[in-house]
């Protein structure tokens, strides 16, 4: 008897799918407005770092304007006015570099 009372739906109560649908909709909206644009931005930044070559002018996240003197797998050797520094590839800011040194259009 107790089991049959627990399984009987109460008036106005709908099934589990209609309760799950709003949560699913929130997750989809969150993905398209928060996660997907961030993934695209990271992919674009990774492609930008991959196409940099020796002699390109860059701006680091610390604000240094420099020219790439050497490239290795994980870092750049950057040439400043006063000498050279070693910087991680992630320290090159794509947004600042594009603003300060736009690529010429072919």
C-alpha positions as CSV (number, residue, x, y, z in Angstrom):
1,X,0.0,0.0,0.0
2,X,2.8,2.4,0.9
3,X,4.6,1.6,-2.4
4,X,1.5,2.3,-4.4
5,X,1.1,5.7,-2.7
6,X,4.8,6.6,-3.6
7,X,4.4,5.7,-7.2
8,X,1.1,7.5,-7.7
9,X,1.7,10.9,-9.3
10,X,0.3,13.9,-7.4
11,X,-2.1,16.2,-9.2
12,X,-0.2,18.8,-11.1
13,X,3.1,16.9,-11.0
14,X,4.5,16.0,-14.4
15,X,7.0,13.4,-15.5
16,X,10.8,13.5,-15.0
17,X,11.5,14.6,-18.5
18,X,9.8,18.0,-18.1
19,X,11.9,18.6,-15.0
20,X,15.1,17.7,-16.8
21,X,14.4,19.8,-19.9
22,X,15.0,23.2,-18.3
23,X,18.3,22.1,-16.8
24,X,19.4,20.7,-20.2
25,X,18.4,24.0,-21.9
26,X,20.5,25.9,-19.3
27,X,23.5,23.7,-20.0
28,X,23.2,24.1,-23.8
29,X,22.9,27.9,-23.5
30,X,25.9,28.0,-21.1
31,X,27.9,26.0,-23.6
32,X,27.1,28.2,-26.5
33,X,27.6,31.5,-24.7
34,X,30.6,30.7,-22.4
35,X,32.5,27.5,-23.4
36,X,32.3,27.5,-27.2
37,X,33.6,31.0,-27.8
38,X,36.5,30.4,-25.3
39,X,37.4,27.2,-27.2
40,X,37.4,29.1,-30.5
41,X,39.6,31.9,-29.0
42,X,42.1,29.4,-27.7
43,X,42.2,27.6,-31.1
44,X,42.8,30.9,-32.9
45,X,45.6,31.9,-30.4
46,X,47.3,28.5,-30.8
47,X,47.2,28.9,-34.6
48,X,48.6,32.4,-34.3
49,X,51.5,31.2,-32.1
50,X,52.2,28.4,-34.6
51,X,52.5,30.8,-37.6
52,X,55.0,33.2,-35.8
53,X,58.4,33.1,-37.3
54,X,61.8,34.7,-36.7
55,X,61.8,38.4,-37.3
56,X,58.1,39.0,-36.4
57,X,57.3,41.8,-33.9
58,X,55.3,40.8,-30.9
59,X,54.0,42.2,-27.6
60,X,54.2,40.1,-24.5
61,X,51.5,40.0,-21.8
62,X,54.0,41.9,-19.6
63,X,54.0,44.8,-22.2
64,X,57.4,44.2,-23.8
65,X,57.6,45.1,-27.5
66,X,60.2,42.8,-29.1
67,X,61.3,41.0,-32.2
68,X,61.5,37.2,-32.3
69,X,65.2,36.2,-32.5
70,X,64.8,32.5,-32.1
71,X,62.0,29.9,-31.7
72,X,62.1,26.6,-29.8
73,X,59.3,24.2,-28.8
74,X,58.2,26.0,-25.6
75,X,59.6,29.5,-25.7
76,X,60.9,32.4,-27.8
77,X,64.1,34.3,-27.5
78,X,63.0,37.9,-27.9
79,X,65.2,40.8,-28.9
80,X,64.7,44.0,-27.1
81,X,66.5,47.3,-27.5
82,X,68.7,46.5,-24.5
83,X,69.4,42.8,-25.2
84,X,67.6,39.5,-25.4
85,X,65.2,37.7,-23.1
86,X,63.7,34.2,-23.0
87,X,59.9,34.1,-22.9
88,X,57.3,31.4,-22.9
89,X,55.2,31.1,-26.0
90,X,52.1,31.7,-23.9
91,X,53.5,35.1,-22.9
92,X,52.9,36.5,-26.4
93,X,49.6,38.4,-26.5
94,X,47.8,37.8,-29.8
95,X,45.4,40.8,-29.2
96,X,48.1,43.3,-28.4
97,X,50.4,42.1,-31.2
98,X,47.7,42.5,-33.8
99,X,46.9,46.0,-32.5
100,X,50.5,47.1,-32.4
101,X,51.9,45.3,-35.4
102,X,49.1,44.4,-37.8
103,X,50.0,41.8,-40.5
104,X,50.2,43.3,-44.0
105,X,47.4,42.1,-46.3
106,X,48.6,40.1,-49.3
